[in-house]
Amino acid sequence: MLKSLHIENFAIVDEANVSFNDGLNVITGETGVGKSLIVDALSIALGERAFKDFIRDGYSSAVVEAVFELKTDDMRKLGLKTPTITVKREIKLQGSSRVWINGRSSTVQDLKDLGDQLVDLHGQHEHQYLLNEDHHIDFLDQFAEVAELKQNVSDTYASLSVLLRELNERDRATSSRQEQLQLYAFQLQELNEINPLPDELEDLEKERRVLENALTISELASALYREAEETDASAIRRLNMIIHQLEGLSDYTEAAAAFLPEALAARVSLQSIADFASEYEKQVQSDPKRLGDVESRIKLLNRICQKYNRPYPEMLTYWDEIKDRLDKQDDPDWSREELLKSIDKHSDKFSEACENLSKLRKMEAKKLAATVIERLSHLGIPNARFQIEVEQELQEKGLAVLNSKNFRADASGMDKVTFWMQANPGEPIRPLARIASGGEISRIMLAIKSAMSGKDGIGTVIFDEIDTGISGRIARVVGRELQALGHHHQLISITHLPQIASLADNHFRVEKHFVHDRTVTRVRLLSQAERVMEIATLIGDGEPGEATIEAAKELLGSEE
């Protein structure tokens, strides 16, 4: 969700700070005040192309910063550990623009990739995730809820890919196989002679630390023994006196007897400490020869780890691997034959998984298309045609094999999904990406978004010109659709229609002022009373009158 937008020296906006909320956020204002500049600024913050013309006259740079708040699922999807994302972009008259993501310098491409997953923007300067045909398959899958089948395809693809890579590596390595085996043999002999043991390096480093500090350890153990038992004032002797006195008191009071078990247990613990200190002092002796042997062994083990460029545990694993590879060298043809059988088996599983996923996609594509057509009719585009093509591409060495034919396939399956649209009777049906009218596209997007019912994974949807070419009853229907969509997404809509503005959960007004001989734009959240006047202005297209104010109140009242 977009939490806030900061704009600085952008066109006629000297400085603006807008805080958005959940639900339907509506932006209104007179023609020419710069409503669309809000959308332009956000587009640039999300990686769209930035022109130096956007920089306010008299300034060397413009800054746009947007803060997003993510849900836990979105954090996991984006691979982030924090629920807040701050993106910032500076456009400069001289030099390239600069980009920051969460305070770290980044690239425009990284910003755009991130923006595609945060915001779906429809309007004059489209940031249209939905119009990118590469994403159509994702929308269909989200609608169809095919996660389990898709995971099966992904898993079987991964298994098959591992085997194919192994086969490819074996085939490419055939000419140099003997040379590689000779290297393995040399490495095996070297490691066998060194004979590193599990946990040996860690154990040796612990032993070295003791040997290096033998004198200190001996002194500490000796002092501990003296304090515990050896001296007249030792802890054990003093505790024995306490026990003797408690035993005497026990003849007179049960309260004293209650402490005897604890005192006796303490004496056992102190005796154990004294015994440990006495014995450990004898064990730990300065041994320069052993220390030298330990250090030499540590150096040898570290050198072999460095040589093989592996941490100690991985070096031991590699030792086992080369043993295994050399054991299998006698019958390479048999090994390859077994590998090919395994590939055939996994290919069958992958092809079956792709076929099952494709069947479900085709079935769900018809349902999604029918739902979108129904929504379009409500939104003032009757007689529309909307089709979802689920196609497969033949490929000579495609991984999916059905009816003895090979099809292009990967971790997402074997399908290419494309949305097609005919908005007006008599026009040819075309790919959705080629629909030209901004207002028409916005309503089509709204219909698809409504059909998706919050399954598309995009947190914020922005509509600029959603009301182009509509009015009256259809405008109210569009408003209701936006309001309903606001239950699943955060919506931001720029509109001039009172039928839509009156349904907003949060209503912002863009205003133009004349400050210090310069025109500036301001954005502010309206109170309920201010909303009445703004809706009345939209109804009357001028100064509110008594009739338009009453009409505004009626529109706002019908929101309930």
RODO-2510 file (C-alpha; in nm, 4 decimals, decimal comma):
residues 560
     n   res          X          Y          Z
     1     m     0,0000     0,0000     0,0000
     2     l     0,1216     0,3509    -0,0870
     3     k     0,1519     0,5322     0,2459
     4     s     0,2913     0,8665     0,1359
     5     l     0,4222     1,0620    -0,1607
     6     h     0,6670     1,3522    -0,1339
     7     i     0,7123     1,5795    -0,4372
     8     e     0,9651     1,8610    -0,4571
     9     n     1,0259     2,1123    -0,7405
    10     f     0,8255     1,9023    -0,9847
    11     a     0,6600     2,1084    -1,2640
    12     i     0,4359     2,3594    -1,0844
    13     v     0,4509     2,1653    -0,7558
    14     d     0,7051     2,3361    -0,5313
    15     e     0,6532     2,0907    -0,2459
    16     a     0,3737     1,8482    -0,1666
    17     n     0,3313     1,5741     0,0916
    18     v     0,0349     1,3414     0,0481
    19     s    -0,0540     1,0608     0,2894
    20     f    -0,2820     0,7939     0,1423
    21     n    -0,4971     0,5370     0,3213
    22     d    -0,6741     0,2080     0,2524
    23     g    -0,9769     0,1861     0,0273
    24     l    -1,0759     0,4313    -0,2440
    25     n    -0,8697     0,7512    -0,2525
    26     v    -1,0102     1,0129    -0,4919
    27     i    -0,8274     1,3197    -0,6252
    28     t    -1,0266     1,6097    -0,7733
    29     g    -0,9545     1,9670    -0,8753
    30     e    -1,0150     2,2203    -1,1459
    31     t    -0,8860     2,1606    -1,4970
    32     g    -0,5223     2,2652    -1,5278
    33     v    -0,4340     2,2614    -1,1579
    34     g    -0,2030     1,9632    -1,1995
    35     k    -0,4031     1,6597    -1,0846
    36     s    -0,2199     1,4337    -1,3272
    37     l     0,1130     1,5612    -1,1979
    38     i     0,0540     1,3425    -0,8926
    39     v     0,0352     1,0398    -1,1190
    40     d     0,3330     1,1593    -1,3249
    41     a     0,5417     1,2014    -1,0108
    42     l     0,4527     0,8563    -0,8822
    43     s     0,5280     0,7039    -1,2234
    44     i     0,8760     0,8526    -1,2130
    45     a     0,9233     0,7300    -0,8566
    46     l     0,8453     0,3805    -0,9889
    47     g     1,0993     0,3860    -1,2695
    48     e     0,9173     0,5362    -1,5677
    49     r     1,1072     0,7608    -1,8048
    50     a     1,1904     1,1000    -1,6534
    51     f     1,2226     1,4175    -1,8603
    52     k     1,4178     1,7224    -1,7511
    53     d     1,1082     1,9309    -1,8410
    54     f     0,9547     1,8029    -1,5180
    55     i     1,2028     2,0103    -1,3143
    56     r     1,0471     2,3311    -1,1844
    57     d     1,1796     2,6464    -1,3544
    58     g     1,4654     2,8014    -1,1633
    59     y     1,5743     2,4785    -0,9897
    60     s     1,8515     2,2319    -1,0717
    61     s     1,6678     1,9161    -0,9695
    62     a     1,3334     1,7634    -0,8777
    63     v     1,2783     1,4944    -0,6143
    64     v     1,0020     1,2364    -0,5803
    65     e     0,9851     0,9940    -0,2872
    66     a     0,7221     0,7275    -0,2227
    67     v     0,6794     0,5111     0,0874
    68     f     0,5007     0,1754     0,0676
    69     e     0,3846    -0,0515     0,3475
    70     l     0,3777    -0,4239     0,2705
    71     k     0,1817    -0,7150     0,4080
    72     t     0,3690    -1,0244     0,5235
    73     d     0,2888    -1,2188     0,2029
    74     d     0,4131    -0,9278    -0,0105
    75     m     0,7359    -0,9097     0,1916
    76     r     0,7928    -1,2790     0,1272
    77     k     0,7134    -1,2389    -0,2435
    78     l     0,9643    -0,9540    -0,2823
    79     g     1,2257    -1,1191    -0,0638
    80     l     1,2274    -0,8350     0,1890
    81     k     1,2689    -0,8421     0,5661
    82     t     1,1110    -0,5037     0,6398
    83     p     0,7450    -0,4080     0,5853
    84     t     0,8381    -0,0619     0,4592
    85     i     0,9838     0,0243     0,1184
    86     t     1,1017     0,3769     0,0456
    87     v     1,1826     0,4611    -0,3166
    88     k     1,3359     0,7946    -0,4089
    89     r     1,4359     0,9470    -0,7400
    90     e     1,6111     1,2725    -0,8217
    91     i     1,5929     1,4242    -1,1707
    92     k     1,8825     1,6591    -1,2451
    93     l     1,9294     1,9237    -1,5131
    94     q     2,2923     1,8233    -1,5362
    95     g     2,3816     1,4555    -1,5368
    96     s     2,1782     1,1411    -1,4896
    97     s     1,8955     1,0985    -1,2453
    98     r     1,9670     0,9136    -0,9219
    99     v     1,7701     0,6327    -0,7587
   100     w     1,7525     0,5006    -0,4029
   101     i     1,5645     0,1978    -0,2697
   102     n     1,5445     0,1896     0,1090
   103     g     1,8288     0,4373     0,1272
   104     r     2,0634     0,2407    -0,0976
   105     s     2,1714     0,3645    -0,4372
   106     s     2,0124     0,1584    -0,7135
   107     t     1,9310     0,1607    -1,0853
   108     v     1,6266     0,2780    -1,2769
   109     q     1,5711    -0,0774    -1,4047
   110     d     1,5706    -0,2172    -1,0504
   111     l     1,3258     0,0574    -0,9544
   112     k     1,0986    -0,0258    -1,2480
   113     d     1,1070    -0,3998    -1,1710
   114     l     1,0081    -0,3255    -0,8123
   115     g     0,7434    -0,0728    -0,9183
   116     d     0,5777    -0,3287    -1,1467
   117     q     0,5045    -0,5380    -0,8385
   118     l     0,3879    -0,2524    -0,6176
   119     v     0,1595    -0,0391    -0,8341
   120     d    -0,0687    -0,0913    -1,1329
   121     l    -0,1202     0,2499    -1,2917
   122     h    -0,3640     0,3261    -1,5737
   123     g    -0,3925     0,6597    -1,7443
   124     q    -0,2210     0,9090    -1,9665
   125     h     0,1249     0,7752    -1,8880
   126     e     0,0541     0,4049    -1,8341
   127     h     0,2424     0,1955    -1,5864
   128     q     0,0330    -0,1017    -1,6907
   129     y     0,1390    -0,4270    -1,5425
   130     l    -0,1720    -0,5832    -1,6901
   131     l    -0,0966    -0,4767    -2,0483
   132     n     0,2343    -0,6594    -2,0469
   133     e     0,1513    -0,9925    -2,2143
   134     d     0,4234    -1,1670    -2,0150
   135     h     0,2066    -1,1118    -1,7058
   136     h    -0,1205    -1,2433    -1,8512
   137     i    -0,0349    -1,5976    -1,7477
   138     d     0,0169    -1,4764    -1,3902
   139     f    -0,3270    -1,3117    -1,3816
   140     l    -0,4947    -1,6239    -1,5140
   141     d    -0,3102    -1,8438    -1,2662
   142     q    -0,4070    -1,6158    -0,9788
   143     f    -0,7715    -1,6265    -1,0844
   144     a    -0,7633    -2,0038    -1,1377
   145     e    -0,5776    -2,0647    -0,8099
   146     v    -0,3499    -2,3224    -0,9666
   147     a    -0,0735    -2,2979    -0,7060
   148     e    -0,0599    -2,6731    -0,6385
   149     l    -0,0493    -2,7755    -1,0059
   150     k     0,1964    -2,4982    -1,0844
   151     q     0,4227    -2,6100    -0,7997
   152     n     0,4149    -2,9638    -0,9386
   153     v     0,5216    -2,8305    -1,2787
   154     s     0,7964    -2,6250    -1,1186
   155     d     0,9232    -2,9180    -0,9114
   156     t     0,9262    -3,1650    -1,1997
   157     y     1,0907    -2,9031    -1,4234
   158     a     1,3637    -2,8497    -1,1639
   159     s     1,4296    -3,2245    -1,1362
   160     l     1,4368    -3,2671    -1,5138
   161     s     1,6642    -2,9640    -1,5541
   162     v     1,9166    -3,1080    -1,3091
   163     l     1,9350    -3,4308    -1,5072
   164     l     1,9605    -3,2500    -1,8405
   165     r     2,2396    -3,0286    -1,7068
   166     e     2,4205    -3,3375    -1,5830
   167     l     2,3846    -3,5028    -1,9236
   168     n     2,5050    -3,1880    -2,0966
   169     e     2,8004    -3,1606    -1,8631
   170     r     2,8920    -3,5234    -1,9206
   171     d     2,8702    -3,4882    -2,2969
   172     r     3,0776    -3,1713    -2,2991
   173     a     3,3333    -3,3264    -2,0668
   174     t     3,3862    -3,6456    -2,2670
   175     s     3,6927    -3,5193    -2,4536
   176     s     3,8649    -3,4099    -2,1337
   177     r     3,7291    -3,6841    -1,9110
   178     q     4,0578    -3,8690    -1,8681
   179     e     4,2371    -3,5501    -1,7764
   180     q     3,9688    -3,4753    -1,5168
   181     l     3,9933    -3,8253    -1,3742
   182     q     4,3692    -3,7872    -1,3434
   183     l     4,3153    -3,4681    -1,1489
   184     y     4,0674    -3,6449    -0,9212
   185     a     4,3171    -3,9260    -0,8674
   186     f     4,5896    -3,6807    -0,7694
   187     q     4,3536    -3,4967    -0,5334
   188     l     4,2352    -3,8230    -0,3806
   189     q     4,5938    -3,9358    -0,3149
   190     e     4,6758    -3,6008    -0,1563
   191     l     4,3706    -3,6062     0,0698
   192     n     4,4223    -3,9711     0,1603
   193     e     4,7767    -3,8911     0,2750
   194     i     4,6587    -3,5975     0,4825
   195     n     4,3566    -3,7998     0,6065
   196     p     4,1519    -3,5121     0,7545
   197     l     3,9008    -3,6282     1,0147
   198     p     3,5493    -3,4941     1,0840
   199     d     3,5623    -3,1972     1,3253
   200     e     3,9418    -3,2332     1,3457
   201     l     4,0183    -2,8710     1,2607
   202     e     3,7755    -2,7379     1,5202
   203     d     3,9075    -2,9769     1,7867
   204     l     4,2688    -2,8808     1,7124
   205     e     4,1933    -2,5106     1,7373
   206     k     4,0364    -2,5693     2,0797
   207     e     4,3399    -2,7713     2,1903
   208     r     4,5799    -2,5026     2,0644
   209     r     4,3989    -2,2415     2,2691
   210     v     4,4449    -2,4529     2,5827
   211     l     4,8118    -2,5239     2,5099
   212     e     4,8859    -2,1586     2,4371
   213     n     4,7365    -2,0624     2,7737
   214     a     4,8557    -2,3611     2,9799
   215     l     5,0325    -2,1504     3,2451
   216     t     4,7310    -1,9243     3,2945
   217     i     4,4939    -2,2213     3,3073
   218     s     4,7171    -2,4024     3,5594
   219     e     4,7313    -2,0968     3,7836
   220     l     4,3552    -2,0498     3,7670
   221     a     4,2880    -2,4178     3,8452
   222     s     4,5374    -2,4107     4,1349
   223     a     4,3797    -2,0974     4,2791
   224     l     4,0352    -2,2506     4,2437
   225     y     4,1470    -2,5658     4,4287
   226     r     4,3003    -2,3656     4,7106
   227     e     3,9890    -2,1560     4,7551
   228     a     3,7645    -2,4596     4,7431
   229     e     3,9491    -2,7068     4,9686
   230     e     4,3195    -2,6685     5,0412
   231     t     4,3468    -2,3715     5,2793
   232     d     4,2201    -2,3440     5,6346
   233     a     3,9760    -2,0796     5,5170
   234     s     3,8629    -2,2806     5,2153
   235     a     3,5015    -2,2875     5,1160
   236     i     3,4574    -2,6557     5,2027
   237     r     3,5990    -2,6167     5,5554
   238     r     3,3865    -2,3137     5,6193
   239     l     3,0825    -2,4972     5,4872
   240     n     3,1612    -2,7936     5,7150
   241     m     3,1515    -2,5531     6,0109
   242     i     2,8155    -2,4215     5,8906
   243     i     2,6788    -2,7772     5,8594
   244     h     2,8056    -2,8604     6,2113
   245     q     2,6334    -2,5516     6,3523
   246     l     2,3105    -2,6310     6,1658
   247     e     2,3169    -2,9837     6,3080
   248     g     2,3499    -2,8364     6,6563
   249     l     2,0625    -2,5988     6,6005
   250     s     1,8500    -2,8798     6,4573
   251     d     1,8244    -3,0258     6,8090
   252     y     1,6277    -2,7149     6,9057
   253     t     1,4393    -2,6087     6,5930
   254     e     1,3075    -2,7832     6,2824
   255     a     1,3674    -2,4643     6,0849
   256     a     1,7444    -2,5191     6,1047
   257     a     1,7079    -2,8837     6,0016
   258     a     1,5286    -2,7730     5,6835
   259     f     1,8494    -2,6115     5,5585
   260     l     2,0678    -2,9179     5,6110
   261     p     1,9873    -3,0893     5,2745
   262     e     2,0802    -2,7750     5,0857
   263     a     2,4024    -2,7310     5,2822
   264     l     2,4985    -3,0949     5,2299
   265     a     2,4236    -3,0663     4,8566
   266     a     2,6375    -2,7528     4,8411
   267     r     2,9244    -2,9427     5,0039
   268     v     2,8961    -3,2141     4,7363
   269     s     2,9044    -2,9488     4,4623
   270     l     3,2037    -2,7727     4,6195
   271     q     3,3868    -3,1022     4,6530
   272     s     3,3205    -3,1738     4,2842
   273     i     3,4601    -2,8329     4,1935
   274     a     3,7700    -2,8919     4,4076
   275     d     3,8255    -3,2371     4,2537
   276     f     3,7843    -3,0949     3,9040
   277     a     4,0329    -2,8123     3,9732
   278     s     4,2899    -3,0514     4,1207
   279     e     4,2629    -3,2992     3,8350
   280     y     4,2515    -3,0331     3,5576
   281     e     4,5653    -2,8662     3,6977
   282     k     4,7462    -3,1976     3,6578
   283     q     4,6126    -3,2520     3,3048
   284     v     4,6995    -2,9103     3,1654
   285     q     5,0732    -2,8846     3,1366
   286     s     5,2848    -2,6718     2,9112
   287     d     5,3883    -2,8912     2,6174
   288     p     5,5757    -2,6913     2,3488
   289     k     5,6271    -3,0036     2,1343
   290     r     5,2555    -3,0860     2,1276
   291     l     5,1727    -2,7216     2,0613
   292     g     5,4095    -2,7241     1,7653
   293     d     5,2501    -3,0432     1,6297
   294     v     4,9012    -2,8984     1,6676
   295     e     4,9948    -2,5742     1,4923
   296     s     5,1583    -2,7633     1,2058
   297     r     4,8485    -2,9784     1,1597
   298     i     4,6192    -2,6731     1,1674
   299     k     4,8340    -2,5022     0,9019
   300     l     4,8203    -2,8141     0,6845
   301     l     4,4418    -2,8429     0,7103
   302     n     4,3915    -2,4705     0,6436
   303     r     4,6256    -2,4903     0,3440
   304     i     4,4291    -2,7767     0,1914
   305     c     4,1010    -2,5888     0,2484
   306     q     4,2477    -2,2850     0,0758
   307     k     4,3812    -2,4953    -0,2089
   308     y     4,0421    -2,6512    -0,2733
   309     n     3,8618    -2,3230    -0,2044
   310     r     3,6215    -2,4873     0,0377
   311     p     3,5443    -2,4597     0,4092
   312     y     3,6599    -2,7633     0,6075
   313     p     3,3225    -2,9485     0,6132
   314     e     3,2751    -2,8939     0,2363
   315     m     3,6328    -3,0112     0,1728
   316     l     3,5504    -3,3389     0,3477
   317     t     3,2364    -3,3690     0,1357
   318     y     3,4407    -3,3058    -0,1789
   319     w     3,6807    -3,5824    -0,0726
   320     d     3,3878    -3,8258    -0,0618
   321     e     3,2596    -3,6974    -0,3977
   322     i     3,5855    -3,7597    -0,5830
   323     k     3,6058    -4,1061    -0,4303
   324     d     3,2587    -4,1749    -0,5671
   325     r     3,3386    -4,0293    -0,9101
   326     l     3,6518    -4,2407    -0,9417
   327     d     3,4607    -4,5510    -0,8349
   328     k     3,2156    -4,4961    -1,1253
   329     q     3,4784    -4,4382    -1,3930
   330     d     3,4984    -4,8014    -1,5031
   331     d     3,1622    -4,8059    -1,6833
   332     p     3,0802    -4,4559    -1,8135
   333     d     2,8519    -4,5858    -2,0909
   334     w     2,6385    -4,7771    -1,8410
   335     s     2,6177    -4,4632    -1,6234
   336     r     2,5044    -4,2522    -1,9207
   337     e     2,2456    -4,5107    -2,0175
   338     e     2,0993    -4,5023    -1,6694
   339     l     2,0959    -4,1235    -1,6822
   340     l     1,9030    -4,1251    -2,0101
   341     k     1,6449    -4,3615    -1,8619
   342     s     1,6033    -4,1294    -1,5670
   343     i     1,5616    -3,8319    -1,8006
   344     d     1,2863    -4,0117    -1,9939
   345     k     1,1066    -4,0927    -1,6696
   346     h     1,1232    -3,7338    -1,5417
   347     s     1,0274    -3,5982    -1,8838
   348     d     0,7064    -3,8020    -1,8712
   349     k     0,6250    -3,6633    -1,5270
   350     f     0,6950    -3,3064    -1,6382
   351     s     0,4867    -3,3430    -1,9544
   352     e     0,1952    -3,4846    -1,7573
   353     a     0,2175    -3,1979    -1,5054
   354     c     0,2205    -2,9428    -1,7898
   355     e    -0,0801    -3,1044    -1,9545
   356     n    -0,2829    -3,1034    -1,6301
   357     l    -0,2001    -2,7380    -1,5670
   358     s    -0,2836    -2,6427    -1,9256
   359     k    -0,6240    -2,8133    -1,9089
   360     l    -0,7160    -2,6214    -1,5946
   361     r    -0,5932    -2,2932    -1,7409
   362     k    -0,8098    -2,3383    -2,0490
   363     m    -1,1146    -2,4159    -1,8387
   364     e    -1,0594    -2,1200    -1,6029
   365     a    -0,9792    -1,8871    -1,8942
   366     k    -1,3383    -1,9232    -2,0146
   367     k    -1,4726    -1,8377    -1,6682
   368     l    -1,2490    -1,5319    -1,6321
   369     a    -1,3404    -1,4091    -1,9809
   370     a    -1,7134    -1,4449    -1,9124
   371     t    -1,6795    -1,2553    -1,5826
   372     v    -1,4869    -0,9723    -1,7496
   373     i    -1,7505    -0,9409    -2,0252
   374     e    -2,0225    -0,9148    -1,7624
   375     r    -1,8301    -0,6441    -1,5769
   376     l    -1,7663    -0,4504    -1,8977
   377     s    -2,1370    -0,4409    -1,9696
   378     h    -2,1983    -0,2816    -1,6300
   379     l    -1,9206    -0,0315    -1,6974
   380     g    -2,0734     0,1081    -2,0149
   381     i    -1,9014    -0,1121    -2,2747
   382     p    -2,1890    -0,3363    -2,3903
   383     n    -2,1475    -0,6040    -2,6570
   384     a    -1,7769    -0,6288    -2,5756
   385     r    -1,5843    -0,9417    -2,6625
   386     f    -1,3050    -1,0599    -2,4356
   387     q    -1,1096    -1,3759    -2,5008
   388     i    -0,8198    -1,5456    -2,3279
   389     e    -0,6026    -1,7547    -2,5563
   390     v    -0,4076    -2,0387    -2,3983
   391     e    -0,1698    -2,1613    -2,6664
   392     q     0,1326    -2,3872    -2,6944
   393     e     0,4352    -2,3430    -2,9199
   394     l     0,5901    -2,6365    -3,1021
   395     q     0,9641    -2,6618    -3,0521
   396     e     1,2003    -2,9197    -3,1948
   397     k     1,3590    -2,9990    -2,8583
   398     g     1,0812    -2,8708    -2,6335
   399     l     1,0715    -3,0291    -2,2895
   400     a     0,6987    -3,1053    -2,2861
   401     v     0,6087    -3,4033    -2,5054
   402     l     0,2422    -3,4719    -2,5875
   403     n     0,1196    -3,7045    -2,8624
   404     s     0,4763    -3,7377    -2,9910
   405     k     0,5064    -3,3591    -3,0345
   406     n     0,7527    -3,1389    -2,8493
   407     f     0,6373    -2,8084    -2,7021
   408     r     0,8263    -2,5187    -2,5536
   409     a     0,7985    -2,5433    -2,1740
   410     d     0,9631    -2,4157    -1,8579
   411     a     0,8940    -2,3864    -1,4860
   412     s     0,5614    -2,2098    -1,5538
   413     g     0,4347    -2,4813    -1,7875
   414     m     0,3816    -2,5065    -2,1606
   415     d     0,1294    -2,2264    -2,2153
   416     k     0,1413    -1,8805    -2,3664
   417     v    -0,1535    -1,6757    -2,2366
   418     t    -0,2803    -1,3648    -2,4180
   419     f    -0,5807    -1,1419    -2,3458
   420     w    -0,7776    -1,0321    -2,6554
   421     m    -1,0414    -0,7594    -2,6693
   422     q    -1,3051    -0,6135    -2,8990
   423     a    -1,4613    -0,3046    -2,7399
   424     n    -1,6966    -0,2011    -3,0196
   425     p    -1,9059    -0,4097    -3,2622
   426     g    -1,7573    -0,4222    -3,6098
   427     e    -1,3991    -0,3835    -3,4919
   428     p    -1,1589    -0,6751    -3,5110
   429     i    -1,0655    -0,8457    -3,1890
   430     r    -0,7098    -0,7485    -3,0939
   431     p    -0,4527    -0,8218    -2,8249
   432     l    -0,5337    -0,6187    -2,5158
   433     a    -0,1979    -0,4408    -2,5357
   434     r    -0,3110    -0,2759    -2,8629
   435     i    -0,6272    -0,1112    -2,7233
   436     a    -0,5654     0,2606    -2,7798
   437     s    -0,8174     0,4696    -2,5819
   438     g    -0,6924     0,5659    -2,2334
   439     g    -1,0401     0,5867    -2,0836
   440     e    -1,1472     0,2643    -2,2525
   441     i    -0,8362     0,0862    -2,1309
   442     s    -0,9019     0,2069    -1,7770
   443     r    -1,2522     0,0586    -1,7746
   444     i    -1,1257    -0,2654    -1,9231
   445     m    -0,8617    -0,2768    -1,6515
   446     l    -1,1286    -0,2050    -1,3916
   447     a    -1,3397    -0,4922    -1,5237
   448     i    -1,0449    -0,7315    -1,5103
   449     k    -0,9412    -0,6059    -1,1683
   450     s    -1,2936    -0,6580    -1,0381
   451     a    -1,3037    -1,0085    -1,1808
   452     m    -0,9717    -1,0857    -1,0144
   453     s    -1,1224    -0,9976    -0,6723
   454     g    -0,7889    -0,9147    -0,5145
   455     k    -0,5989    -1,2194    -0,6465
   456     d    -0,3536    -1,0310    -0,8695
   457     g    -0,0971    -0,9550    -0,6002
   458     i    -0,0721    -0,5808    -0,6743
   459     g    -0,1317    -0,3726    -0,3640
   460     t    -0,2041    -0,0315    -0,5183
   461     v    -0,4078     0,0424    -0,8318
   462     i    -0,4220     0,3928    -0,9795
   463     f    -0,6760     0,5091    -1,2384
   464     d    -0,6239     0,8352    -1,4250
   465     e    -0,9112     0,9223    -1,6649
   466     i    -1,1252     0,6312    -1,5475
   467     d    -1,4272     0,8541    -1,6132
   468     t    -1,3425     0,9466    -1,9723
   469     g    -1,6513     0,9217    -2,1930
   470     i    -1,8968     0,8255    -1,9182
   471     s    -2,1548     1,0120    -1,7127
   472     g    -2,4809     0,9678    -1,5251
   473     r    -2,5802     0,6157    -1,4273
   474     i    -2,2701     0,4509    -1,5780
   475     a    -2,0494     0,6899    -1,3819
   476     r    -2,2144     0,5774    -1,0595
   477     v    -2,1737     0,2127    -1,1582
   478     v    -1,8044     0,2751    -1,2265
   479     g    -1,7779     0,4399    -0,8862
   480     r    -1,9381     0,1414    -0,7171
   481     e    -1,6955    -0,0919    -0,8949
   482     l    -1,4042     0,1199    -0,7736
   483     q    -1,5457     0,1186    -0,4228
   484     a    -1,5807    -0,2613    -0,4281
   485     l    -1,2321    -0,3023    -0,5721
   486     g    -1,1053    -0,0897    -0,2850
   487     h    -1,1870    -0,3799    -0,0519
   488     h    -0,9062    -0,5821    -0,2142
   489     h    -0,6632    -0,3091    -0,3210
   490     q    -0,5692     0,0404    -0,2290
   491     l    -0,7249     0,2518    -0,5081
   492     i    -0,6263     0,6014    -0,6157
   493     s    -0,8485     0,7608    -0,8785
   494     i    -0,8290     1,1011    -1,0447
   495     t    -1,1776     1,2026    -1,1499
   496     h    -1,3969     1,4996    -1,2391
   497     l    -1,7241     1,3152    -1,1830
   498     p    -1,9201     1,3749    -0,8609
   499     q    -2,0796     1,0297    -0,8932
   500     i    -1,7340     0,8746    -0,8386
   501     a    -1,5825     1,1323    -0,6016
   502     s    -1,8750     1,1015    -0,3593
   503     l    -1,7951     0,7312    -0,3031
   504     a    -1,4389     0,7932    -0,1843
   505     d    -1,3074     0,6721     0,1482
   506     n    -1,0533     0,9565     0,1335
   507     h    -1,1002     1,2680    -0,0813
   508     f    -0,8075     1,4906    -0,1851
   509     r    -0,8274     1,8228    -0,3680
   510     v    -0,5513     1,9645    -0,5865
   511     e    -0,5415     2,3448    -0,5741
   512     k    -0,3454     2,6093    -0,7559
   513     h    -0,2192     2,9146    -0,5651
   514     f    -0,0163     3,2245    -0,6495
   515     v     0,2735     3,2552    -0,4006
   516     h     0,5603     3,5046    -0,4285
   517     d     0,4706     3,5825    -0,7881
   518     r     0,4749     3,2138    -0,8838
   519     t     0,2077     2,9519    -0,9423
   520     v     0,2239     2,6571    -0,7031
   521     t     0,0113     2,3463    -0,6587
   522     r    -0,1071     2,2113    -0,3254
   523     v    -0,2730     1,8800    -0,2340
   524     r    -0,4852     1,8432     0,0775
   525     l    -0,7261     1,5948     0,2359
   526     l    -1,0815     1,7343     0,2555
   527     s    -1,3021     1,7325     0,5637
   528     q    -1,6632     1,6168     0,5323
   529     a    -1,7897     1,9752     0,5032
   530     e    -1,5276     2,0537     0,2408
   531     r    -1,6272     1,7415     0,0496
   532     v    -1,9856     1,8683     0,0236
   533     m    -1,8642     2,1927    -0,1345
   534     e    -1,6212     2,0116    -0,3665
   535     i    -1,8887     1,7651    -0,4858
   536     a    -2,1276     2,0595    -0,5372
   537     t    -1,8600     2,2320    -0,7468
   538     l    -1,8189     1,9198    -0,9600
   539     i    -2,1965     1,8960    -1,0090
   540     g    -2,2408     2,2596    -1,1090
   541     d    -1,9083     2,3096    -1,2809
   542     g    -1,8695     2,6393    -1,0963
   543     e    -1,9490     2,8112    -0,7681
   544     p    -2,1753     2,5894    -0,5528
   545     g    -2,5368     2,6980    -0,5210
   546     e    -2,8117     2,5801    -0,2926
   547     a    -2,9358     2,3214    -0,5410
   548     t    -2,5907     2,1754    -0,6106
   549     i    -2,5074     2,1642    -0,2378
   550     e    -2,8260     1,9679    -0,1710
   551     a    -2,7457     1,7381    -0,4610
   552     a    -2,3946     1,6889    -0,3216
   553     k    -2,5322     1,5982     0,0201
   554     e    -2,7687     1,3528    -0,1435
   555     l    -2,4816     1,1872    -0,3340
   556     l    -2,2694     1,1647    -0,0203
   557     g    -2,5643     1,0357     0,1784
   558     s    -2,6378     0,7633    -0,0747
   559     e    -2,2857     0,6375    -0,0230
   560     e    -2,4094     0,4586     0,2829
***
